[in-house]
Amino acid sequence: MIDTIWPPSFESCTDPKYIVLIQSLRGAVRSGHLPVGEKLPPVRELAWRLGITPGTVARAYKLAVEEGLLETTVGRGTFVADGRPETVLPPEPLISLSQTEDLDMRAVRVPDVGQDRVIREAMARVAAHGDMSYLLCPTSATDLHARQAVVNWIGPDVAGRITAEDIVLTMGAQNASVTALQCCLHGAHPVILTEAVTFPGVRHAGRLLRAEVIGVEMDAHGMRPEKLEEALRRHGGQVLVTSAQAHSPTAIKVPLERRQEIAAIARRYNLQIIEDDCHALGPADTPSYRALCPNRAWYIGSLTKSVSASLRFGYLVAPEGSSQTARHVAQSMFYGLPQPMLDICADLIQSGQADEIRQRIVRFVNKRVQLAVNVLGSWDIRWRPFVPFIWLKLPHGWRGSTFVRACDAEGIRIKSADEYVLADGRAPNAVRIALAPQVSEADLRAALENMSEMLSKPLQHAPV
């Protein structure tokens, strides 16, 4: 008989505690004791009340969500659901395309610096002089020239000493992340660790792979090592997903000493590290995790942010000895990148045109960042010269959600920190502002000045 007592008692139970907890949840929901829409306590609060570990509660909550008993809403918490099973893919898209005339500063877009012409020229060269067959599936032989080009594109020592054999090519960086995660995760209840405030793609990948995603507390230098170690002791975890060079949304660059501390923890706990380096457009002056611990770190990049979003060309530098496994996983998902795409991207890199585009984009982004700092510099902002967004900590009188609504009323679209936190996580009082390359400098300046004016007068501008 299913226990209908909520919350349950564990005094005389012989079953695992997470089983007792989910049985009690089932009984309470089906009996109506917990009605649809009822908010459940956060994981840590319920764990403290019941005298059990947060991992036990999180495991029961996760299973209940999969059954359709509960649902999680990012930034709001966990609620009793209407009984319909959770969909595999979350409703919020990773790509934000505005359908209005508003000034959209939500998504990071690549500026137009003449890519169309350059890419068309590369297509023409490949068509005229390419010697690859377009009849069969790509193989490790037919994509070798593209992997060699990627080694040159990454540059010496950024990801450690690498060769083309260490490179696995993917359909962009998100696809590279999923590929690496599939290589790392194992067991019935896999666990991914990441920053407490993180790019939504990590959350999407976790849901896709049915893994629990645990957020680790941050400070001004990134993830706190002692909190990472605490999370590993409490929850376990096979892999850490992070962005050390240019974190989205906070623009934090993790200093070398902090990276070395995290690398040491990874060695002690047999933890693998997946580092996404897509937002770092400028030169790398700090070793990646792949350089610090080459036998357990994965390095991810793509041409999406630095050349063109239409080129779904990503790459994964696997840990030493792991490239063959990663290549098999990639082949199982999509066989390999289309040969024409391999040839075009290899041509762009080898000709030097991809780097020319990257340098133009860097100059464009740097100019926009300077504009934003000049307008919003009196407020609490975090920025980097080559990162195409800024992180704005809101002053007293504003909350992230209300400031987003106030901007929305002015025709300006930005993202609240709520969109970057995990379920049951606490969102900082901040927003991310992408620097809108699709609009003129004058329009961007006007929007930023409008925001600065609103920040100074919360009582006047905050929505009722």
N, C-alpha and C positions, 0 to 999 in steps of 0.2 A: 504493500500500500504506500502511495506517495505521501511524503510528509507535507502537510499543508501549513505547518507552523513557520511563520516568517517574523523575524529572522530565526534560523534554526539554532538548536543547542548541540554542542559537540561532546557533551559529557560522557555519553555512553555509546557513541557511534563507533562502528568497526570499519565502515567503508572509508575510502579517501575523503578528505574534507571537502574538496571541490565537488565531488559527487553528491554529498549530503547537501551542499549549498545549492546546486542546480536543481536537485529534486525538490527542495523547499520552494525554490523560485517557481518551478512548474506548477506545484500545488497551489501556491498563493495566487498566481496569475489566473489559472483555470477556475479557481473557486471565486474569483472576483475580489479576494482580499487585497490584491494589488491591481487596481483598475488600469485600463489603457490610458496612457499619458502620464501615469505616476512617475515622478522622478526618483531614481534610486540614489543612495549615498555614493559619493566618489569611492574609488577603490580603496584608498588609504584609510578613509574614515570608517568604512564598513569593516575593514580588516582590524582596525584598532578596537572597534566595538565588540567584535566577535572573538578577539584574541587569536587571530590566525594571520598568516603572512599575506601581504598585498598580492603576491604572485598567485596564491590560491584563489583569491577573489577575482583577479583579472582573468584567470583561466576559466572560472565558472561563468563570468560575464561574457567572455568570448564565445563559449559554447552556446550560451543562451541567445546571443545575437545571431549565430549561425542557424539556430532552430527557429528564429523569428519571434522568440519570447520578448527580447529586448531590442532596442535600437540605440545607436550612439549618434549624437550630433556634435560636430566639432565645435569646441568652445562653449557648449551648453551642458553636456553631460549625458547620462544614460537614462533611458525611459522605457516603460513597459510599452511594447509594440502591439500592433493589432493582429499579430499572429501570422502575417505573411512572411515567407522566408526572405532573408536579406539578399538583395541582388549582388552578383559577383562584382560588377563595376559600380563605383559610386556615382551619384548623379552629377557632381560638379566636374566640369571638363578641365583638363590641364591647359587647354588653349582658350584664352579669353578674347573673343572677337566681338567688338561693339556693333550693335545693330542700330545705333542711334547716331545723332550728330554730336554727341558729347565728346569731350576731349578725354580719350581713353588712356589713362596712365597706370593701368593694371598690369598688362603683360610687357615683358621685355622683348622688344622687337629689334631686328637688325636694320640699321639705317641704309637707305639707298645711296650707295657710293659708286654706282655704275656696274653692279654685279651682272645684270642681265646681259649686257654686251659682252663682258668677259666670259661668262659661262657659254654663251652662244658661240663665241670664237673657239672655245675649247671643244665644244661638240663638233664643230666643223673640222677641226684638226684631227680629232679621233676618227670621224667618219672618213676623212681623206687618207689618213696614214696609219690608222690602227691595224694591228695584225692579229687581234684576238678573234676567235670564233664566237658568233652570237647564236649558236645552235644548241649547245649543251649547258648543263648546270655549271656554275662556277665551282672551282675546287681550290685546294691549297696551292696548286700550281698556277692557276689562272688569276688568283688574287694576290700573288706574291709581289708583283710590281707595286700594287696599291699599299700593301703592308710595308714595303721598303720606303715608300713615300711618306707614310705616317711616322716612321722612325725619324726621318729628317724633319718632319713638321713639329714633332714634340721637342726635338733638340737634345743635345748631350746632357746627361746627368739629371734632367728634370724628373724622370721616373726611374732613375738608376741606370745602370748599363744594360741596354736592351738591344735586341735584334728583331728582325722581321718575324722570327719564330715565336716571339713573345706576344705578338699582336693578333687580336681577334677583331674582325670588322663586323659592325652591327648597323641596324637601321636607326641610327641616332643614339644619343646618350641614354634616354630612358630605356630603350631596348638593351643597351649595354648593361645598365643597372640590373634589369630583370635577369639577363643572362648570368651575370656574376652571382646574384642571389641564388639562382637555381643551382649553381655549383657549390655554394656555401651551406645552404640550409639543409637540415636533415631531421629526422624524427617526427613523431606525431604532432608535436606542438612547437614548431620552430619559433625562435625569438630574434627579432632585429632590434638593435639599439641605434638610436640616432639623437640629434639635438632635440631638446624640448620644443624649440621653435624651428620648423624645418620646411623645406620645399614640399608641396603636396604630392609630388611624384613618389616620394618615399612611402607615404601613406597608401597611395594607389597600388604600388608594387606589393606592399605587405598584404593588402586585401586580395589581390590577384593570386598570391601564392599561399593564402590562408596562414599567414604568419602573424604573430603578435608583435606589434611595434611599441617599444618602450622609449619614452623620451628621457633624456639625461639633462640635468640642470646645467645652465650656461652662466658665464660671467662675461666681462668685457673682452676676454681673450678666447672665447669659444667654450667648448665643452669642458666642465670641471673634472679633472682626473679622479679625484676622490669620489665624486658622484658616479662616474663611470664604473669604478671598482665596486661601489655599493650596489649599483644596478646589476652587475655581473653576479655578485654574491646572492642577491635576492631572486633574480629572474633567470639566471643563466644567460645564454645568448651565444650564437655562433658567429655573428657578424655585426660590425659597426659600419653604418652608412653615414658619410660625413662629407663636408666641403670645407677644406682647410684654407684654401687660397682666397676664395671669395664666396663667403657663405650667403645663401639666399634664404631669408630676406634681410638679414641684419648687416651685410657687407663686412662682417668680421673677417680678418685675416689672422689665423692662428699662428702665434710666434713659434720659433724653432724649439725653444725650451719646453713649451706645452706639448708640441708634437712628439718630442722625445719621451716625455712622461707617458703619453697615451700609447706610444709604440711599445714602451716597456711593459705596460699593463697588458697589451695584446699578447705579448710573448708569455707572460705569466699565466694567462687564462686561456691560452690557445685560441685567441679571438682573431678572426680575419677582418680586414679593413677594406671597405670599398670607398674610394675617394673620387668624387665627381668634381672635375675641374673646369666645367663648361663656362662658368661666368667670369673666369679670370682671363681677361683679354691682354693685359700687359705682360711684360717679361717676368718670369718666375725667378725670385731671388731667395727662396726658401725651399729646401728639399721636400718633395712629396713623401707620403707614407710609403709609397712603392720604393723610393730611394732609401728610406730609413730602415724598413724591414721587408726586403724584396721577396722573402719566402712566404709572406702572409698578407700582402697588400695588393689591391687591384687599383689601377689608375684609369679613369674614364675621361674621355674628351670627345669633341665632335667639331664639325665645321658649321654647326647651326648658328651659334652666336657670333662666330668670328668671320664667317664668309657669307653664308646664305641659309635661311631657314628651309628653303625648298630642297636643299641637298641633304637628304636623310642619310648622312654618312657619319657614323660614330665609330669609335674604336675603344678597345679594352686592352690594357696592358695587364696580362695575367701574372700572378706570382710565379716565381721560378718553379718550373716543373708542372705548371697547371694549365698551360695554353692548350694542350691537346684535349683535355677534358672540356674546357670552355668552348673549343671549336666544335666538339661533338654536340654540346648543348645547343649552340647557335644553329648548327646544321639541322638539328631535330626540330627547331622552331621555324626556320625560314630557308633552309638549304644554303643560303649565302646571298650576298648582295648581288643585284643584277649586274652583269658584266659591263653594260654601257655606263652605269653609274661608277663602277670601279675605275674604268678607263678615264672618264671625265674628271673625277676627283684626283686621280693620280696625275693627270696632265696639269691640272690647276696648281697642284703642289710643286711638281717637278719644274714647271716653267717659271715658278716664282710669283705667278699672278695671285695665288691664294694669299701669300704673305703681303703682297701689295694691298690687296683688299683689306686684310686684317689691320694693316697700319693706318689706312684711311679711316676705318671704323674706330680704331683707338683714338685718333685725333678728334673725330666727331664726338665720341663719348666724353673725352676729356673736356672739350669745350662746353658740352651740356652740363657736366658736373660742376664746372666752374660757375656757370650761370646759376645753377640751383644753390650752390653754396653762397654766392653773393646775395641772393634773395632771402634764403632761409637760414643764413649763418648765425643769426642771433638766437635761434631755437636749438634744441638739443637734437642734433642730427649726427648720424654716422655715415661716412662716405669714403670712397676711395677714388683716386683719379681715373682708373680704367674700369670701374664697375658701373653699369648703366642704370643704377637705381640708388636711391638714398633711403635710409631708415630714420624715421622721425618719431622721437619719443614725445608724446603729447603733454602739454603743460596742464596744470591744475585747472579743472573746469571742463575738461574734455575727456571722453572715453573714445576708444577706437571706433566702435560702431556708430556713435553719434557724430563723430567728425566725418566718417565716410558718408553718412546720410546728408550732412550739411554740404559737403563737397558735391554730392550727387545733385542736390537742389540747385547748385551753381553750374551744372553741366560738366563736372569734373569727376572722373571715375578713378578711384584708387583702391588699394586693398588694406583691410584691417589686419592686425596681427592675429585676430581670431581665425583667419583662413590658413594659418601656418602652424597651429597647435594640434596636438593629438587629442583624442577623446579623453575627457577627464583632466586635460592639461589646463594650466592657468595661462591665459594670454597676457603678455605685457601690454601696457597702455601705449601702443605705437601703431604706425602705419608704414607700409612700403609704397614709395612713389617711383614708378618707372619714368624715364625721362623722354618718353614720347617722340621718337625720331620722325614720326609721320607728320608732325606739325611744325610750323615755322618757329624760329627762336622767339619772335615777338609774341606768338600765341602761348608758347610755353612760359615765357616770362610773365605774361598777364595772369596765367593760371596760378603760378607760384606766388605772385604778389597777392592774388585773391586769397590763397590759402594762408599766407602770413597775416593778412588782415583778419581773417576768421580766427586764427589762433590767438590773436591779441584780445578778442572780444567774444568769449564763449557764451556769455549770457545773451548777447544780441543775436548770435548766429546759430546756436545749438537748436536743433529741432525740438518741438514740444512733444 
